[in-house]
């Protein structure tokens, strides 16, 4: 994603045009005050884009302590288990 640096005064003057630019060009704007970065203006992600970003961040972070077969094994009635009256309430 492209990044643009804009002083706060310039941002204040052209706020609406800069918002349109962020949306249409998918750019990021860093707003500075006295040369120091103080804020970032970034485009919003769609629901599916945000979901993909979250899943990408989680990928590889979880490790199952059982085999895939054990993890996916049926439970409850499908496994032939019968709950006694009063159990599971």
N, C-alpha and C positions, 0 to 999 in steps of 0.2 A: 504494500500500500504506500502510495506517495505521501510525503510529509511536507507541510509548509509551515514556516514560522512567521507569526504575525504579532507585532507589538499591540498591547491592550488598546491604545488609542485608535489604532487603525481598525482593530476588531470592532470597537464601539461604533465607529463611523460606518463600517460596511457590514455589520452583523448579518443582515438578511441575505445579502449577496453571498457572503461566506458560507452561510448555512446551505444555500442552494448549491454552492460549489461542492461542499462535502457530500451532499446527497447525490448529485448527478455524476460527479467524477470519482466517488468513493475515495476521497482523499482525507487525510488527517491534518488538522491544524493545531499547532502548538502555540498557545497564547503566552506572550512574555510580558513581564512588567519590570522595567529597568534592566532589561537584558536577561532576566532569570525566568525560566519556564514556570508558569503557575497553573496552567490548565491545558487539557487536550480536548479537542472537539473531534469526535469520531463518528462515522456513519453508523446508523442502527443496523443490526443484522436481522434478517427475516427469522421466523421461528425455526425453519429447517437449517438455516446457516448457523444459528446459535446452538442448536442441538448437535450439529456436526462438530462444532468447535469444542463443546463440552465433552463429547465422546472421544474426540481426538486427544484431549487432555487426559482422559481416564485410561486410554488404551495402554495396556501393559502394566497398569498400576495395581491390578488385582490378581492374586494367585489362588486358585482353588486348592484346598488341602485334601480333596478326594478326587477320584477319577471322574472323568466326564460321565461315564456310565452310572456311577453311584450318584452323582449329582442330579442326573436326569431320571433316576429310578422313580416309578410311580409310588405315591403314598396314599394313605386312606383306603377307601373302598377298592380302588384300582389295584392295590397291593394285597387285597384280601384281608385287611385289618378290620376288625369289628370293635367298635367302641361299646363299652358296657354302659348301661344307663347311668347318667350322672357324670360321666367322664366328658371332658371337653366343653363343659358349660361354664 
